[in-house]
Amino acid sequence: MNPKIKSNLEKNPLFYTRAILLEISNLCNYSAIHPKCPISTFKEKVILPLNTIEKVLKELGELGFKGTIYPFNYSEPLIDPRLFKVLEMTKELVPLASPWLYTNGFMLNDEMVRELDEYGVKRLCVSIYTPEESKRIRGIIKRMRGEVRMELRAYRRYPMNIRMNDKMDWPDREPLNLKIPCPSPLRYLTIDSSGNLIICCHDFLKKHIFGNVKDETLAQVIRKEETIKAFEELSAGKREGWFLCARCTKHR
């Protein structure tokens, strides 16, 4: 284990962290029509308890976290009725952080954009899945730009068989023997809706779980030998010891 990495994490467990993916639920209203998204395969609907979310946010605030907080992973954040409560807690408990949202836009309208802006969302990114939705969403963005402070973006995701990546197929292929460095385990901390700290947002099969924030503090999980080992090896491009990473072409 690299003593410098261990020392930096002892001083500040978020020393290397730029973003936190805090999946408040694994729910998505598009899962039935989105076969290239892992949520389409999830059978159990899981919601991260509000007290666990508050616990994590409080710890982030105490550690002075200044990065980005994503209250979702593959899920659709706007369908969770607790979203505004989570944003309110984020604003209060982690005032230096910047909440970002990615949404399919189904629930989006002008008033929703205004409220998200008031609750401190810094960037709102909308994935567009049909030509009809493109016209509606881009109309909302055009009207709201200049009225709200947050950054508004839209991304075309149709046709899905061309626009969406193939991450669903990664577990079935042979290791690629790539040596691409990826510091994701600590740079982009991913907490799933069960409270597990997993190796990366792409690890939808949860092949690599380092701990659970329901039972431990985030700092305790980060400082574990296995977590540090993943960060150290993957930062050096050593992917062969990590199932998903050996089959992944991405990097952070």
Phi and psi in degrees as GROMACS dihedral restraints (atoms count N, CA, C in turn):
[ dihedral_restraints ]
;  ai    aj    ak    al  type     phi  dphi    fc
    3     4     5     6     1   -67.1    20    10
    4     5     6     7     1   116.9    20    10
    6     7     8     9     1   -63.6    20    10
    7     8     9    10     1   -28.2    20    10
    9    10    11    12     1   -68.1    20    10
   10    11    12    13     1   -42.9    20    10
   12    13    14    15     1   -62.6    20    10
   13    14    15    16     1   -46.4    20    10
   15    16    17    18     1   -60.9    20    10
   16    17    18    19     1   -42.0    20    10
   18    19    20    21     1   -64.2    20    10
   19    20    21    22     1   -43.2    20    10
   21    22    23    24     1   -62.1    20    10
   22    23    24    25     1   -39.4    20    10
   24    25    26    27     1   -73.9    20    10
   25    26    27    28     1   -27.9    20    10
   27    28    29    30     1   -68.6    20    10
   28    29    30    31     1   -37.3    20    10
   30    31    32    33     1   -71.7    20    10
   31    32    33    34     1   -42.6    20    10
   33    34    35    36     1  -152.6    20    10
   34    35    36    37     1   108.7    20    10
   36    37    38    39     1   -61.1    20    10
   37    38    39    40     1   -17.1    20    10
   39    40    41    42     1  -103.3    20    10
   40    41    42    43     1    21.4    20    10
   42    43    44    45     1   -53.8    20    10
   43    44    45    46     1   -39.8    20    10
   45    46    47    48     1  -100.9    20    10
   46    47    48    49     1     0.7    20    10
   48    49    50    51     1   -90.6    20    10
   49    50    51    52     1   127.2    20    10
   51    52    53    54     1  -104.6    20    10
   52    53    54    55     1   -27.7    20    10
   54    55    56    57     1  -148.5    20    10
   55    56    57    58     1   150.8    20    10
   57    58    59    60     1  -121.4    20    10
   58    59    60    61     1   122.3    20    10
   60    61    62    63     1   -97.7    20    10
   61    62    63    64     1   108.1    20    10
   63    64    65    66     1  -111.9    20    10
   64    65    66    67     1    95.7    20    10
   66    67    68    69     1   -77.3    20    10
   67    68    69    70     1   102.4    20    10
   69    70    71    72     1   -75.3    20    10
   70    71    72    73     1   -18.3    20    10
   72    73    74    75     1  -161.1    20    10
   73    74    75    76     1   167.8    20    10
   75    76    77    78     1  -110.0    20    10
   76    77    78    79     1    30.7    20    10
   78    79    80    81     1   -92.6    20    10
   79    80    81    82     1   142.5    20    10
   81    82    83    84     1  -151.5    20    10
   82    83    84    85     1   129.7    20    10
   84    85    86    87     1   -74.6    20    10
   85    86    87    88     1   -10.9    20    10
   87    88    89    90     1  -102.7    20    10
   88    89    90    91     1     4.8    20    10
   90    91    92    93     1   -60.6    20    10
   91    92    93    94     1   -33.5    20    10
   93    94    95    96     1   -71.8    20    10
   94    95    96    97     1   -20.7    20    10
   96    97    98    99     1  -115.0    20    10
   97    98    99   100     1    12.8    20    10
   99   100   101   102     1  -126.3    20    10
  100   101   102   103     1    73.0    20    10
  102   103   104   105     1   -66.2    20    10
  103   104   105   106     1   -14.1    20    10
  105   106   107   108     1   -92.4    20    10
  106   107   108   109     1     5.6    20    10
  108   109   110   111     1  -105.1    20    10
  109   110   111   112     1   133.8    20    10
  111   112   113   114     1   -54.6    20    10
  112   113   114   115     1   -30.7    20    10
  114   115   116   117     1   -61.5    20    10
  115   116   117   118     1   -24.8    20    10
  117   118   119   120     1   -64.2    20    10
  118   119   120   121     1   -17.5    20    10
  120   121   122   123     1  -100.3    20    10
  121   122   123   124     1    -8.8    20    10
  123   124   125   126     1   -74.6    20    10
  124   125   126   127     1   128.0    20    10
  126   127   128   129     1   -94.5    20    10
  127   128   129   130     1   -34.0    20    10
  129   130   131   132     1   -97.6    20    10
  130   131   132   133     1   129.9    20    10
  132   133   134   135     1   -88.8    20    10
  133   134   135   136     1   125.2    20    10
  135   136   137   138     1  -124.3    20    10
  136   137   138   139     1   133.0    20    10
  138   139   140   141     1  -120.9    20    10
  139   140   141   142     1   126.6    20    10
  141   142   143   144     1   -72.9    20    10
  142   143   144   145     1   123.8    20    10
  144   145   146   147     1   -57.4    20    10
  145   146   147   148     1   144.1    20    10
  147   148   149   150     1   -61.1    20    10
  148   149   150   151     1   -35.3    20    10
  150   151   152   153     1   -68.6    20    10
  151   152   153   154     1   -29.7    20    10
  153   154   155   156     1   -71.5    20    10
  154   155   156   157     1   -41.8    20    10
  156   157   158   159     1   -59.0    20    10
  157   158   159   160     1   -45.4    20    10
  159   160   161   162     1   -62.4    20    10
  160   161   162   163     1   -41.1    20    10
  162   163   164   165     1   -59.1    20    10
  163   164   165   166     1   -46.5    20    10
  165   166   167   168     1   -65.4    20    10
  166   167   168   169     1   -45.4    20    10
  168   169   170   171     1   -62.7    20    10
  169   170   171   172     1   -39.6    20    10
  171   172   173   174     1   -62.9    20    10
  172   173   174   175     1   -42.6    20    10
  174   175   176   177     1   -65.2    20    10
  175   176   177   178     1   -41.4    20    10
  177   178   179   180     1   -60.2    20    10
  178   179   180   181     1   -41.0    20    10
  180   181   182   183     1   -65.4    20    10
  181   182   183   184     1   -42.2    20    10
  183   184   185   186     1   -64.7    20    10
  184   185   186   187     1   -29.3    20    10
  186   187   188   189     1   -86.4    20    10
  187   188   189   190     1    -0.9    20    10
  189   190   191   192     1    70.1    20    10
  190   191   192   193     1    35.3    20    10
  192   193   194   195     1   -62.6    20    10
  193   194   195   196     1   130.0    20    10
  195   196   197   198     1  -116.0    20    10
  196   197   198   199     1     5.7    20    10
  198   199   200   201     1   -88.9    20    10
  199   200   201   202     1  -154.3    20    10
  201   202   203   204     1   -98.9    20    10
  202   203   204   205     1   140.0    20    10
  204   205   206   207     1  -116.7    20    10
  205   206   207   208     1   124.0    20    10
  207   208   209   210     1  -108.3    20    10
  208   209   210   211     1   110.1    20    10
  210   211   212   213     1   -83.6    20    10
  211   212   213   214     1    51.3    20    10
  213   214   215   216     1  -172.6    20    10
  214   215   216   217     1   170.6    20    10
  216   217   218   219     1  -134.2    20    10
  217   218   219   220     1   -94.6    20    10
  219   220   221   222     1   -88.8    20    10
  220   221   222   223     1    -4.6    20    10
  222   223   224   225     1   -76.6    20    10
  223   224   225   226     1   169.5    20    10
  225   226   227   228     1  -103.6    20    10
  226   227   228   229     1   105.3    20    10
  228   229   230   231     1   -65.6    20    10
  229   230   231   232     1   -29.2    20    10
  231   232   233   234     1   -74.3    20    10
  232   233   234   235     1   -10.6    20    10
  234   235   236   237     1   -93.9    20    10
  235   236   237   238     1    -4.6    20    10
  237   238   239   240     1   -85.2    20    10
  238   239   240   241     1   116.6    20    10
  240   241   242   243     1   -64.4    20    10
  241   242   243   244     1   -12.1    20    10
  243   244   245   246     1   -91.6    20    10
  244   245   246   247     1     0.1    20    10
  246   247   248   249     1   -55.7    20    10
  247   248   249   250     1   -47.1    20    10
  249   250   251   252     1   -67.5    20    10
  250   251   252   253     1   -31.1    20    10
  252   253   254   255     1   -65.1    20    10
  253   254   255   256     1   -42.0    20    10
  255   256   257   258     1   -63.7    20    10
  256   257   258   259     1   -42.4    20    10
  258   259   260   261     1   -64.6    20    10
  259   260   261   262     1   -38.5    20    10
  261   262   263   264     1   -63.3    20    10
  262   263   264   265     1   -44.2    20    10
  264   265   266   267     1   -65.4    20    10
  265   266   267   268     1   -38.5    20    10
  267   268   269   270     1   -61.5    20    10
  268   269   270   271     1   -45.3    20    10
  270   271   272   273     1   -62.9    20    10
  271   272   273   274     1   -38.1    20    10
  273   274   275   276     1   -79.3    20    10
  274   275   276   277     1   -44.0    20    10
  276   277   278   279     1   -90.9    20    10
  277   278   279   280     1   -27.5    20    10
  279   280   281   282     1  -128.0    20    10
  280   281   282   283     1    66.0    20    10
  282   283   284   285     1   -64.4    20    10
  283   284   285   286     1   -19.8    20    10
  285   286   287   288     1   -88.8    20    10
  286   287   288   289     1    -9.1    20    10
  288   289   290   291     1   -84.6    20    10
  289   290   291   292     1   163.5    20    10
  291   292   293   294     1  -120.3    20    10
  292   293   294   295     1   109.0    20    10
  294   295   296   297     1   -74.5    20    10
  295   296   297   298     1   132.8    20    10
  297   298   299   300     1  -121.3    20    10
  298   299   300   301     1   146.4    20    10
  300   301   302   303     1  -126.0    20    10
  301   302   303   304     1   139.7    20    10
  303   304   305   306     1  -115.9    20    10
  304   305   306   307     1   134.0    20    10
  306   307   308   309     1  -143.3    20    10
  307   308   309   310     1   155.4    20    10
  309   310   311   312     1   -83.1    20    10
  310   311   312   313     1    -5.6    20    10
  312   313   314   315     1    81.1    20    10
  313   314   315   316     1     0.1    20    10
  315   316   317   318     1   -58.1    20    10
  316   317   318   319     1   -39.1    20    10
  318   319   320   321     1   -90.4    20    10
  319   320   321   322     1    -1.8    20    10
  321   322   323   324     1   -79.3    20    10
  322   323   324   325     1   136.2    20    10
  324   325   326   327     1  -148.5    20    10
  325   326   327   328     1  -179.5    20    10
  327   328   329   330     1   -58.6    20    10
  328   329   330   331     1   -45.1    20    10
  330   331   332   333     1   -65.9    20    10
  331   332   333   334     1   -38.0    20    10
  333   334   335   336     1   -61.3    20    10
  334   335   336   337     1   -41.8    20    10
  336   337   338   339     1   -61.4    20    10
  337   338   339   340     1   -44.1    20    10
  339   340   341   342     1   -60.9    20    10
  340   341   342   343     1   -43.7    20    10
  342   343   344   345     1   -68.0    20    10
  343   344   345   346     1   -40.6    20    10
  345   346   347   348     1   -61.2    20    10
  346   347   348   349     1   -38.5    20    10
  348   349   350   351     1   -63.6    20    10
  349   350   351   352     1   -43.8    20    10
  351   352   353   354     1   -64.2    20    10
  352   353   354   355     1   -31.3    20    10
  354   355   356   357     1   -86.2    20    10
  355   356   357   358     1     7.6    20    10
  357   358   359   360     1    95.1    20    10
  358   359   360   361     1     9.0    20    10
  360   361   362   363     1   -65.6    20    10
  361   362   363   364     1   129.0    20    10
  363   364   365   366     1   -92.3    20    10
  364   365   366   367     1   -29.0    20    10
  366   367   368   369     1  -144.2    20    10
  367   368   369   370     1   135.6    20    10
  369   370   371   372     1  -122.6    20    10
  370   371   372   373     1   116.9    20    10
  372   373   374   375     1  -112.9    20    10
  373   374   375   376     1   128.5    20    10
  375   376   377   378     1  -113.1    20    10
  376   377   378   379     1   124.7    20    10
  378   379   380   381     1   -89.6    20    10
  379   380   381   382     1   124.1    20    10
  381   382   383   384     1  -104.5    20    10
  382   383   384   385     1   127.4    20    10
  384   385   386   387     1  -111.2    20    10
  385   386   387   388     1    -7.3    20    10
  387   388   389   390     1  -144.9    20    10
  388   389   390   391     1   156.9    20    10
  390   391   392   393     1   -59.7    20    10
  391   392   393   394     1   -36.4    20    10
  393   394   395   396     1   -64.4    20    10
  394   395   396   397     1   -44.0    20    10
  396   397   398   399     1   -67.1    20    10
  397   398   399   400     1   -30.9    20    10
  399   400   401   402     1   -59.5    20    10
  400   401   402   403     1   -45.7    20    10
  402   403   404   405     1   -63.4    20    10
  403   404   405   406     1   -43.9    20    10
  405   406   407   408     1   -67.1    20    10
  406   407   408   409     1   -48.1    20    10
  408   409   410   411     1   -66.3    20    10
  409   410   411   412     1   -44.0    20    10
  411   412   413   414     1   -67.3    20    10
  412   413   414   415     1   -26.5    20    10
  414   415   416   417     1   -68.1    20    10
  415   416   417   418     1   -43.1    20    10
  417   418   419   420     1   -60.5    20    10
  418   419   420   421     1   -46.7    20    10
  420   421   422   423     1   -62.9    20    10
  421   422   423   424     1   -41.3    20    10
  423   424   425   426     1   -62.1    20    10
  424   425   426   427     1   -41.4    20    10
  426   427   428   429     1   -70.2    20    10
  427   428   429   430     1   -35.6    20    10
  429   430   431   432     1   -85.4    20    10
  430   431   432   433     1   -24.3    20    10
  432   433   434   435     1   -61.6    20    10
  433   434   435   436     1   130.5    20    10
  435   436   437   438     1    95.5    20    10
  436   437   438   439     1   -24.7    20    10
  438   439   440   441     1   -91.2    20    10
  439   440   441   442     1   -34.1    20    10
  441   442   443   444     1  -109.9    20    10
  442   443   444   445     1   158.2    20    10
  444   445   446   447     1   -82.9    20    10
  445   446   447   448     1   -29.5    20    10
  447   448   449   450     1   -72.4    20    10
  448   449   450   451     1   156.3    20    10
  450   451   452   453     1   -79.3    20    10
  451   452   453   454     1   135.2    20    10
  453   454   455   456     1  -116.5    20    10
  454   455   456   457     1   129.6    20    10
  456   457   458   459     1  -136.3    20    10
  457   458   459   460     1   152.6    20    10
  459   460   461   462     1  -134.1    20    10
  460   461   462   463     1   141.5    20    10
  462   463   464   465     1  -129.5    20    10
  463   464   465   466     1   129.5    20    10
  465   466   467   468     1   -76.6    20    10
  466   467   468   469     1   125.8    20    10
  468   469   470   471     1  -118.3    20    10
  469   470   471   472     1    13.4    20    10
  471   472   473   474     1  -118.8    20    10
  472   473   474   475     1   151.2    20    10
  474   475   476   477     1   -69.4    20    10
  475   476   477   478     1   141.6    20    10
  477   478   479   480     1   -62.8    20    10
  478   479   480   481     1   -32.6    20    10
  480   481   482   483     1   -68.3    20    10
  481   482   483   484     1   -13.3    20    10
  483   484   485   486     1  -108.9    20    10
  484   485   486   487     1   -42.2    20    10
  486   487   488   489     1   -80.8    20    10
  487   488   489   490     1   -27.4    20    10
  489   490   491   492     1   -91.9    20    10
  490   491   492   493     1   145.3    20    10
  492   493   494   495     1   -78.0    20    10
  493   494   495   496     1   178.5    20    10
  495   496   497   498     1  -104.5    20    10
  496   497   498   499     1    29.8    20    10
  498   499   500   501     1   -58.7    20    10
  499   500   501   502     1   -25.4    20    10
  501   502   503   504     1   -64.0    20    10
  502   503   504   505     1   -23.7    20    10
  504   505   506   507     1   -93.3    20    10
  505   506   507   508     1   -11.0    20    10
  507   508   509   510     1   -55.9    20    10
  508   509   510   511     1   -45.6    20    10
  510   511   512   513     1   -62.1    20    10
  511   512   513   514     1   -21.5    20    10
  513   514   515   516     1   -90.5    20    10
  514   515   516   517     1    -7.3    20    10
  516   517   518   519     1   -97.6    20    10
  517   518   519   520     1   165.5    20    10
  519   520   521   522     1   -75.9    20    10
  520   521   522   523     1   156.7    20    10
  522   523   524   525     1   -54.7    20    10
  523   524   525   526     1   142.6    20    10
  525   526   527   528     1   -93.6    20    10
  526   527   528   529     1   -10.3    20    10
  528   529   530   531     1    57.3    20    10
  529   530   531   532     1    35.8    20    10
  531   532   533   534     1   -84.2    20    10
  532   533   534   535     1   152.3    20    10
  534   535   536   537     1  -119.0    20    10
  535   536   537   538     1    41.4    20    10
  537   538   539   540     1   -85.1    20    10
  538   539   540   541     1   120.4    20    10
  540   541   542   543     1   -64.2    20    10
  541   542   543   544     1   142.3    20    10
  543   544   545   546     1  -151.9    20    10
  544   545   546   547     1   106.9    20    10
  546   547   548   549     1   -86.7    20    10
  547   548   549   550     1    21.1    20    10
  549   550   551   552     1   -52.2    20    10
  550   551   552   553     1   -39.5    20    10
  552   553   554   555     1   -52.5    20    10
  553   554   555   556     1   -32.9    20    10
  555   556   557   558     1  -112.3    20    10
  556   557   558   559     1   -29.2    20    10
  558   559   560   561     1   -69.4    20    10
  559   560   561   562     1   -40.5    20    10
  561   562   563   564     1  -123.0    20    10
  562   563   564   565     1    85.8    20    10
  564   565   566   567     1   -67.6    20    10
  565   566   567   568     1   129.9    20    10
  567   568   569   570     1  -118.2    20    10
  568   569   570   571     1   116.4    20    10
  570   571   572   573     1  -110.9    20    10
  571   572   573   574     1   118.7    20    10
  573   574   575   576     1   -82.9    20    10
  574   575   576   577     1   177.5    20    10
  576   577   578   579     1   -70.8    20    10
  577   578   579   580     1    -7.0    20    10
  579   580   581   582     1   -93.9    20    10
  580   581   582   583     1    -4.9    20    10
  582   583   584   585     1    94.2    20    10
  583   584   585   586     1     3.6    20    10
  585   586   587   588     1   -77.7    20    10
  586   587   588   589     1   136.2    20    10
  588   589   590   591     1   -88.1    20    10
  589   590   591   592     1   110.9    20    10
  591   592   593   594     1  -105.3    20    10
  592   593   594   595     1   169.9    20    10
  594   595   596   597     1   -68.4    20    10
  595   596   597   598     1   -28.8    20    10
  597   598   599   600     1  -169.2    20    10
  598   599   600   601     1   158.9    20    10
  600   601   602   603     1   -63.6    20    10
  601   602   603   604     1   -22.8    20    10
  603   604   605   606     1   -79.3    20    10
  604   605   606   607     1    -9.5    20    10
  606   607   608   609     1   -83.5    20    10
  607   608   609   610     1    64.2    20    10
  609   610   611   612     1   -71.0    20    10
  610   611   612   613     1   -17.6    20    10
  612   613   614   615     1   -86.0    20    10
  613   614   615   616     1    -4.5    20    10
  615   616   617   618     1    55.0    20    10
  616   617   618   619     1    50.2    20    10
  618   619   620   621     1   -71.8    20    10
  619   620   621   622     1   -28.4    20    10
  621   622   623   624     1  -129.4    20    10
  622   623   624   625     1   100.8    20    10
  624   625   626   627     1  -112.9    20    10
  625   626   627   628     1   126.1    20    10
  627   628   629   630     1   -97.1    20    10
  628   629   630   631     1   -18.6    20    10
  630   631   632   633     1   166.2    20    10
  631   632   633   634     1  -177.3    20    10
  633   634   635   636     1  -134.9    20    10
  634   635   636   637     1   127.3    20    10
  636   637   638   639     1   -75.3    20    10
  637   638   639   640     1    -6.2    20    10
  639   640   641   642     1   -71.4    20    10
  640   641   642   643     1   -34.6    20    10
  642   643   644   645     1  -104.3    20    10
  643   644   645   646     1   -20.5    20    10
  645   646   647   648     1  -129.6    20    10
  646   647   648   649     1   164.6    20    10
  648   649   650   651     1   -79.6    20    10
  649   650   651   652     1   159.7    20    10
  651   652   653   654     1   -61.3    20    10
  652   653   654   655     1   -39.8    20    10
  654   655   656   657     1   -61.0    20    10
  655   656   657   658     1   -40.5    20    10
  657   658   659   660     1   -62.8    20    10
  658   659   660   661     1   -41.7    20    10
  660   661   662   663     1   -68.4    20    10
  661   662   663   664     1   -41.9    20    10
  663   664   665   666     1   -62.7    20    10
  664   665   666   667     1   -38.3    20    10
  666   667   668   669     1   -82.7    20    10
  667   668   669   670     1     2.1    20    10
  669   670   671   672     1   -67.1    20    10
  670   671   672   673     1   149.7    20    10
  672   673   674   675     1   -58.5    20    10
  673   674   675   676     1   -40.8    20    10
  675   676   677   678     1   -66.3    20    10
  676   677   678   679     1   -38.0    20    10
  678   679   680   681     1   -65.3    20    10
  679   680   681   682     1   -46.2    20    10
  681   682   683   684     1   -65.1    20    10
  682   683   684   685     1   -38.8    20    10
  684   685   686   687     1   -60.9    20    10
  685   686   687   688     1   -43.6    20    10
  687   688   689   690     1   -61.2    20    10
  688   689   690   691     1   -45.7    20    10
  690   691   692   693     1   -63.1    20    10
  691   692   693   694     1   -45.6    20    10
  693   694   695   696     1   -64.7    20    10
  694   695   696   697     1   -48.3    20    10
  696   697   698   699     1   -68.7    20    10
  697   698   699   700     1   -44.4    20    10
  699   700   701   702     1   -70.2    20    10
  700   701   702   703     1   -31.4    20    10
  702   703   704   705     1   -64.3    20    10
  703   704   705   706     1   -24.9    20    10
  705   706   707   708     1   -95.2    20    10
  706   707   708   709     1     4.7    20    10
  708   709   710   711     1    81.5    20    10
  709   710   711   712     1    13.5    20    10
  711   712   713   714     1   -89.5    20    10
  712   713   714   715     1    90.1    20    10
  714   715   716   717     1   -95.5    20    10
  715   716   717   718     1   -16.7    20    10
  717   718   719   720     1   -62.1    20    10
  718   719   720   721     1   -25.4    20    10
  720   721   722   723     1   -86.3    20    10
  721   722   723   724     1     2.0    20    10
  723   724   725   726     1  -125.8    20    10
  724   725   726   727     1   114.2    20    10
  726   727   728   729     1   -49.3    20    10
  727   728   729   730     1   -57.4    20    10
  729   730   731   732     1   -67.0    20    10
  730   731   732   733     1   -44.7    20    10
  732   733   734   735     1   -63.6    20    10
  733   734   735   736     1   -31.3    20    10
  735   736   737   738     1   -68.1    20    10
  736   737   738   739     1   -18.3    20    10
  738   739   740   741     1  -112.1    20    10
  739   740   741   742     1     2.9    20    10
  741   742   743   744     1  -100.3    20    10
  742   743   744   745     1   143.6    20    10
  744   745   746   747     1  -105.1    20    10
  745   746   747   748     1     1.2    20    10
  747   748   749   750     1   -92.7    20    10
  748   749   750   751     1   168.3    20    10
  750   751   752   753     1  -159.5    20    10
  751   752   753   754     1   156.9    20    10
